[in-house]
Amino acid sequence: MDKIRVVLAEDHHVVRAALASFLAKEADIEVVGQVADAATLIETVKKLKPDVLLLDAHMPGHRVIKLAYAIRTQYPEVQILVLSAYCRREYVTGFLDAGIVGYVLKDDPQETLIQAVHAAVQGRRWLSPRVTEVLLKSTGNLEPKPIDRLTKREVEVLRLMADGGKNSHIAETLSISEQTVKNYVRNIFSKLGVETRVEAVLYAIKQDLEDGDWPAP
């Protein structure tokens, strides 16, 4: 039986070494590559063609959601399993929208990682139980949607972001300063519970907001 070929993408050396050592104990798993810098990630995936990419959700200087989307687009046969310390709904759905197959929390029991790898190589979705609970709770719609917390102007800024507008373009379009745009973007991140521009845009796309279906002012 062929071994499951895994590439580890984790910028912390100690964590990466621990993961490699743990996975190597499994008879049917082989760690074929390790990546410390996300800048070399796509090239490594292209060269090694792993079955599963175990991807750290945070790699300094890079938008990991964007990387995950690029890899899934270019190499759809590679299943991506995200390893994260974050359990927020918006964060999880951002990665799911990018095409990942699984989401494991860093403080989950170690054996769950093995379960997730086996599920991933079969193309089956695998989510940490706590992540699943968060997603299920969000389906009740008992709380206002994050988009409902945005002001009219913040919605306008988000729409322009979703259209690909940079801060300078948004400032010119709305006749405001770039600093004001930055303040709006910071407020949008906070209200949507996201940390990057890509995540905010993914949220807008998921809500079909880029087509103009915006909340009433």
C-alpha positions in Angstrom: 0.0 0.0 0.0 1.4 3.4 -1.0 2.2 5.8 1.8 0.3 9.1 2.1 2.8 11.8 1.0 2.6 14.9 3.2 4.3 18.3 2.9 4.4 20.4 6.1 4.2 24.2 5.8 5.0 25.7 9.2 7.3 28.7 10.0 8.1 27.7 13.5 11.0 25.2 13.5 10.2 23.5 16.8 6.5 23.0 15.9 7.4 21.8 12.4 10.0 19.3 13.7 7.5 18.0 16.3 4.8 17.5 13.6 7.3 15.7 11.3 8.4 13.4 14.1 4.8 12.6 15.1 3.6 11.9 11.6 6.7 9.8 10.8 5.6 7.3 13.5 2.6 6.3 11.3 3.4 3.4 9.0 1.3 4.7 6.1 2.4 8.4 6.3 5.6 9.8 4.8 6.6 13.5 5.2 8.2 14.2 1.9 8.9 17.9 2.4 9.0 20.7 4.9 8.5 24.4 4.2 9.4 27.2 6.6 8.7 30.1 4.2 5.4 30.4 2.4 7.3 32.1 -0.5 8.5 28.7 -1.6 5.3 26.8 -0.9 3.8 26.7 -4.4 7.1 25.6 -6.0 7.5 22.9 -3.4 4.0 21.6 -4.0 4.7 21.6 -7.7 8.0 19.7 -7.3 6.9 17.1 -4.7 3.2 16.6 -5.6 2.1 15.6 -2.1 -1.2 13.9 -1.4 -1.8 16.2 1.6 -0.5 19.7 2.4 -0.6 20.4 6.1 -0.7 24.2 6.1 -0.2 26.5 9.1 -3.0 29.1 9.0 -0.5 31.9 9.9 2.8 32.4 8.0 4.3 35.9 8.5 4.3 38.1 5.4 1.8 36.0 3.5 -1.9 35.8 3.0 -2.4 32.1 3.7 -6.0 31.9 2.5 -4.9 33.4 -0.9 -2.1 30.8 -1.1 -4.5 28.0 -0.3 -6.8 29.1 -3.1 -3.9 29.4 -5.5 -2.7 25.9 -4.7 -6.2 24.3 -5.0 -6.7 26.1 -8.3 -3.3 25.0 -9.8 -3.1 21.6 -8.1 -6.6 20.3 -7.3 -5.3 16.8 -6.6 -3.5 18.1 -3.5 -5.7 18.1 -0.5 -5.1 21.0 2.0 -5.4 20.5 5.7 -5.2 23.7 7.7 -3.6 23.7 11.2 -4.8 26.7 13.2 -5.0 28.2 16.6 -8.1 30.1 15.6 -11.7 28.9 15.8 -13.7 31.9 14.7 -16.5 31.2 12.2 -15.4 33.8 9.7 -11.8 32.6 9.7 -12.9 28.9 9.2 -15.3 29.8 6.4 -12.7 31.9 4.6 -10.4 28.8 4.3 -13.3 26.5 3.4 -14.2 28.9 0.6 -10.6 28.7 -0.6 -11.1 25.0 -1.1 -9.4 23.3 1.9 -10.6 19.8 2.9 -10.0 20.0 6.6 -9.4 22.3 9.6 -7.6 21.1 12.7 -6.9 23.2 15.8 -3.4 23.2 17.2 -4.6 22.2 20.7 -6.7 19.2 19.5 -5.5 15.8 20.7 -2.7 14.5 18.6 -4.5 11.5 17.3 -7.1 13.8 15.6 -4.4 15.0 13.2 -3.9 11.5 12.0 -7.6 11.0 11.6 -7.7 14.3 9.6 -4.8 13.3 7.3 -6.5 10.0 6.5 -9.8 11.7 5.8 -8.1 14.4 3.7 -6.3 11.9 1.4 -9.7 10.3 0.7 -11.1 13.8 -0.2 -13.4 13.7 2.9 -14.0 16.9 4.8 -12.6 16.8 8.4 -13.2 19.6 10.9 -12.2 19.8 14.5 -15.2 19.0 16.7 -15.0 22.5 18.2 -14.9 24.1 14.7 -18.0 22.1 13.8 -19.8 23.3 16.9 -19.0 26.9 16.1 -20.3 26.5 12.5 -23.5 24.7 13.7 -24.2 27.5 16.3 -23.9 30.1 13.6 -26.6 28.5 11.4 -29.3 29.5 14.0 -29.0 33.1 12.9 -29.9 34.2 16.4 -27.4 37.0 16.2 -27.2 39.8 13.6 -25.0 38.9 10.6 -21.6 40.7 10.7 -22.5 42.6 7.6 -25.5 44.1 9.4 -23.0 45.8 11.8 -21.4 47.9 9.1 -22.4 51.5 8.5 -23.5 52.7 5.1 -20.0 54.1 4.3 -18.3 50.9 5.5 -20.4 48.9 3.2 -19.4 51.2 0.3 -15.8 50.7 1.2 -16.2 46.9 1.4 -17.9 46.9 -2.0 -15.1 48.8 -3.6 -12.6 46.4 -1.9 -14.5 43.4 -3.4 -14.2 45.1 -6.8 -10.5 45.1 -6.4 -10.0 48.7 -5.4 -6.9 49.8 -3.6 -7.1 52.4 -0.8 -6.0 55.2 -3.2 -8.8 54.3 -5.7 -11.4 54.0 -2.9 -10.4 57.4 -1.5 -10.7 59.0 -4.9 -14.1 57.3 -5.6 -15.6 58.3 -2.3 -13.8 61.7 -2.2 -12.2 61.0 1.2 -8.6 60.7 2.3 -6.6 57.5 2.3 -6.2 57.7 6.0 -10.0 57.8 6.4 -10.2 54.7 4.1 -7.6 52.9 6.3 -9.8 53.7 9.3 -12.9 52.3 7.6 -11.0 49.2 6.6 -9.8 48.7 10.2 -13.4 49.0 11.4 -14.6 46.5 8.7 -12.0 44.0 9.8 -13.1 44.3 13.4 -16.8 44.1 12.7 -16.5 41.1 10.4 -14.0 39.3 12.6 -11.3 39.0 10.0 -7.7 40.0 9.9 -6.8 40.5 6.2 -8.2 42.2 3.1 -8.5 38.8 1.4 -10.7 37.5 4.2 -12.9 40.6 4.0 -13.3 40.2 0.2 -14.0 36.5 0.6 -16.7 37.4 3.0 -18.2 39.9 0.6 -18.1 37.3 -2.2 -19.7 34.7 -0.1 -22.6 37.1 0.7 -23.0 38.0 -3.0 -22.3 41.5 -2.0 -20.0 42.2 -4.9 -23.1 42.3 -7.1 -24.7 45.1 -5.3 -27.0 43.2 -3.0 -26.3 45.4 -0.1 -28.1 46.0 3.2 -30.3 49.0 3.3 -28.6 52.1 4.9 
